[in-house]
């Protein structure tokens, strides 16, 4: 009888406890140890986040309610007057329009160009490692170096761009470049593309190299041409990388500052100004810290709303897949 009971219990012992009961049976000290370990690893990052992210944002929100020049303590409370003034300011409204323009150009021109170059350099080409290095090199340069370099290249009349165009008989194509109200944004976007497309190209190239070659080879055997293989295999599997590249491009366009400041400082006549440049102008040039803080809060809210919306409706499938994989490997 006893041997029969042991034999009946053996499958249960092999299967282990029912799902969900393993954690409850762990000793108390092991649970405390795990919580303490997680706490110790989390606290340093939490302290840095509070000190350099949360507290400055809250303080900027507080200062935005005052008419404050940056010296002493804020005392002239004006409520939401800074925000009311903000959305009545044609310069700031122009900043919003220029930000949308840069986002549209980045998504419509810069990223497709980066994708095309990534697909090209993913092929078996002689010297492709050199090409990758050359295209990625501009991203390594700082924005200050890039700005100074292109300020000299696009200097009216004396710059390299005008001299090259003049040498090939295209004197009328050159012009004021950064100095012209009608040309400054196009020239600025050209510099942005030169500076940042290499980063997106390498990001997309890494995604392409993660696609199993057996899939495209099987499609080629089945008679699919290059466009069909790209549309039905490469592009869907590259979707998570493309979506992340779009996210980084949009956030970067919203927060663009240093390249614009070095090249044009927002000129001529505010025609290349961005929200970050306007914030800097009012905060550190005109000493209107309350108004500048209001601009920073609007920038933060725009970025936050976009990030939450994008994660909820665009990146949701990617993040759910990552969490599922993590649970499966625990």
Secondary structure by P-SEA (a helix, b strand, c coil): caaaaaaaaaaaaaaccccccccccccaaaaaaaaaaaaaaaaaaaaaaaaccaaaaaaaaaaaaccccccccccccccaaaaaaaaacaaaaaaaaaaaaaaaaaaccaaaaaaaaaaaaaccccaaaaaaaaaaccccccaaaaaaaaaaaacccccaaaaaaaaacccccccccccccccaaaaaaaaaaaccaaaaaaaaaaaaaaccaaaaaaaaaacccaaaaaaccccccaaaaaaaaaaaaaaaaaaccaaaaaccccccccccccaaaaaaaaaccccaaaaaaaaaaaaaaaaaaaaaaaaaccaaaaaaaaaaaaaaac
